[in-house]
Amino acid sequence: MDDRRRRFEVLVLPHLDAAHRFARWLSHSSIDADDILQEAILRAFRGFDGLRGSDAKAWLLTIVRNCHFTALEQQRRRAQVPLPHENDAQDGRALVATTPDPEITSMRRDEERTLDRLMAALPQEQREILVLREIEEMDYREIAAVINIPIGTVMSRLARARAALKARWLKESAGEPHAVR
Amino acid sequence: MPCAESLRVQAYFDGELDAIGAAEIERHCETCAECRELLRDLELLRTALRQDLTYAATPPALRDRIMRALDQESAASGARAVPKRFADWRSRPFWKGAFSAVGATAIAASLAFFLLAPPLSDPLLSDLVSAHVRSLMPDHLIDVASTDKHTVKPWFAGHTDVSPVVADFADQGYRLIGGRADYLDHQRAAVVVYQHGSHVINVFSWATARSGRPRAITRNGYHLSFWSAGNLEYCAVSDTGWDELDGLVRLLQALDAQDKRG
């Protein structure tokens, strides 16, 4: 194995799980997260010489995100008909129940869990910022780099996302008293 | 209309404020019921997200598939030049943002970091990060798997040169999942392994007479937090946020202090 490949395995591949989680949450039902992940890792490997300093994780997640949007765009163009936009789905159950993707079907058992379902129903831009902050535990500066937005926007978007999730959570617990712990 | 301080309260919660800002927000919350409630909500939501969300590790089959694709790519890339497309990832948004106030602050902050940070030649730092990364490979994480400190602590006595503090902090979000022996700084170090949400935190400990190591440093996306207690040096390593890592460090320090009093 050459030196470059070895350095890649030491610096970047430890973040594979984070990239995988991020790809799953980003694409959710819209596109194959495994393909996104593979494409992202290959792109990362090709562009590896551009990585400097200690931001390997933020760098990799940025590439995952770019791959996701590229693939989404290609899919939309191929279909000629725009996919139903996630933001239009007001109800998590509606969104999850109509996905035909077999991978998602197998995930669905887990998604009986309220929070998974509520997160899935959030608009993509709110979901991704919550994942980066609460699951990947990145700070505002890192999040700003991954999404390529100013830190001020990170703050306001994060506040909106948290408020939205809380509102859905409250609504859920009001409608189905047993659904929430 | 939400309180004008709500964004700063959120930033306080996320550990993004400096000491003075944090003190201001704490004072503000004493008199603002709305912001106190906001803090409670933020905490509830975070706890729920970290405990209840489904975390899938990369399935082995997918990992294999990606490694095979990388093999092909490595073989092919020997023959041709690397595309420049992604090589400028860092410079573009960085310079674009450099003219905004935020960008300027970021530059100042990173300059300060480089100026204040001690030289990074210490091979121990690399060893710690490597040991942490190695531990994340399948079957390398834990030698003794237990959530019971009464199992983990005695195990160290037979397998390492030190006896660190061990406890399960599941209620605070740091689940004890086991222990491991590792070779570090020319001795058998003890590693206590905690899980925090989807992240693994390795807490290394070894006997030392040295001091003057940086208290906190980031290497390759991993945060390292050092402290010492008695004749032991500790280092917690993870890719969690600083806030989350410091949370565990504080718990362990408090426990150490308690043990000494008892």
Boltz contact constraints between the chains, C-beta under 6 A:
constraints:
  - contact:
      token1: [A, 5]
      token2: [B, 74]
      max_distance: 6.0
  - contact:
      token1: [A, 11]
      token2: [B, 220]
      max_distance: 6.0
  - contact:
      token1: [A, 14]
      token2: [B, 133]
      max_distance: 6.0
  - contact:
      token1: [A, 14]
      token2: [B, 136]
      max_distance: 6.0
  - contact:
      token1: [A, 16]
      token2: [B, 58]
      max_distance: 6.0
  - contact:
      token1: [A, 17]
      token2: [B, 57]
      max_distance: 6.0
  - contact:
      token1: [A, 17]
      token2: [B, 58]
      max_distance: 6.0
  - contact:
      token1: [A, 20]
      token2: [B, 58]
      max_distance: 6.0
  - contact:
      token1: [A, 34]
      token2: [B, 62]
      max_distance: 6.0
  - contact:
      token1: [A, 38]
      token2: [B, 66]
      max_distance: 6.0
  - contact:
      token1: [A, 38]
      token2: [B, 69]
      max_distance: 6.0
  - contact:
      token1: [A, 41]
      token2: [B, 66]
      max_distance: 6.0
  - contact:
      token1: [A, 42]
      token2: [B, 69]
      max_distance: 6.0
  - contact:
      token1: [A, 42]
      token2: [B, 73]
      max_distance: 6.0
  - contact:
      token1: [A, 45]
      token2: [B, 73]
      max_distance: 6.0
  - contact:
      token1: [A, 46]
      token2: [B, 82]
      max_distance: 6.0
  - contact:
      token1: [A, 46]
      token2: [B, 83]
      max_distance: 6.0
  - contact:
      token1: [A, 47]
      token2: [B, 86]
      max_distance: 6.0
  - contact:
      token1: [A, 47]
      token2: [B, 87]
      max_distance: 6.0
  - contact:
      token1: [A, 49]
      token2: [B, 82]
      max_distance: 6.0
  - contact:
      token1: [A, 49]
      token2: [B, 87]
      max_distance: 6.0
  - contact:
      token1: [A, 50]
      token2: [B, 86]
      max_distance: 6.0
  - contact:
      token1: [A, 50]
      token2: [B, 87]
      max_distance: 6.0
  - contact:
      token1: [A, 50]
      token2: [B, 89]
      max_distance: 6.0
  - contact:
      token1: [A, 54]
      token2: [B, 218]
      max_distance: 6.0
  - contact:
      token1: [A, 54]
      token2: [B, 219]
      max_distance: 6.0
  - contact:
      token1: [A, 54]
      token2: [B, 220]
      max_distance: 6.0
  - contact:
      token1: [A, 54]
      token2: [B, 221]
      max_distance: 6.0
  - contact:
      token1: [A, 56]
      token2: [B, 220]
      max_distance: 6.0
  - contact:
      token1: [A, 56]
      token2: [B, 221]
      max_distance: 6.0
  - contact:
      token1: [A, 57]
      token2: [B, 221]
      max_distance: 6.0
  - contact:
      token1: [A, 110]
      token2: [B, 54]
      max_distance: 6.0
  - contact:
      token1: [A, 113]
      token2: [B, 52]
      max_distance: 6.0
  - contact:
      token1: [A, 115]
      token2: [B, 48]
      max_distance: 6.0
  - contact:
      token1: [A, 115]
      token2: [B, 52]
      max_distance: 6.0
  - contact:
      token1: [A, 115]
      token2: [B, 53]
      max_distance: 6.0
  - contact:
      token1: [A, 116]
      token2: [B, 54]
      max_distance: 6.0
  - contact:
      token1: [A, 134]
      token2: [B, 46]
      max_distance: 6.0
  - contact:
      token1: [A, 134]
      token2: [B, 49]
      max_distance: 6.0
  - contact:
      token1: [A, 137]
      token2: [B, 240]
      max_distance: 6.0
  - contact:
      token1: [A, 137]
      token2: [B, 241]
      max_distance: 6.0
  - contact:
      token1: [A, 137]
      token2: [B, 244]
      max_distance: 6.0
  - contact:
      token1: [A, 139]
      token2: [B, 241]
      max_distance: 6.0
  - contact:
      token1: [A, 140]
      token2: [B, 16]
      max_distance: 6.0
  - contact:
      token1: [A, 148]
      token2: [B, 93]
      max_distance: 6.0
  - contact:
      token1: [A, 150]
      token2: [B, 102]
      max_distance: 6.0
  - contact:
      token1: [A, 151]
      token2: [B, 102]
      max_distance: 6.0
  - contact:
      token1: [A, 155]
      token2: [B, 7]
      max_distance: 6.0
  - contact:
      token1: [A, 159]
      token2: [B, 10]
      max_distance: 6.0
  - contact:
      token1: [A, 162]
      token2: [B, 45]
      max_distance: 6.0
  - contact:
      token1: [A, 166]
      token2: [B, 41]
      max_distance: 6.0
